């Protein structure tokens, strides 16, 4: 009887281990893929590279912000036009992913970008499609840096 219980417990422990590590592997893989997508975004910002931004964003994604207590929004095309004058030029700043949260096929990523005069905090919403993770929404806050 004890042998059966130990074998049963061993099988249960093995099954739980497979489930736990299998889930962790998928989650780690998803986190790596989410971070890679966001790195395309950061590279696009750092180098004023619209093609890199397009690799990160879903084509219909919107950018939202508050200006003078009003909701502002930009389409991807409107936002990309702002990069034309500086295309290919490297921005001086520190851009970092500070938080990643993933549940199933949805993810939220917080990014902080500190430039000489402005600090941006971005909250990116990503969804996983057949072709990979894409940013589908961005909200952000811009704060002046006081020297």
Number of C-alpha atoms within 10 A of each C-alpha: 6 7 8 9 10 11 12 12 12 12 12 12 12 12 11 12 12 12 12 11 11 12 12 12 12 12 15 13 12 21 16 12 16 26 16 14 21 26 19 20 21 22 18 22 21 18 17 22 22 24 13 18 22 17 18 25 23 18 14 11 18 19 18 17 16 13 11 6 7 8 9 12 16 14 13 18 13 12 14 16 11 12 17 12 9 12 14 15 13 14 13 11 15 13 19 15 15 10 11 14 12 16 10 10 12 16 20 19 20 19 20 18 18 19 15 13 11 14 18 17 19 20 17 21 18 26 19 17 11 5 6 14 24 25 27 18 18 21 17 17 14 15 12 12 12 7 5
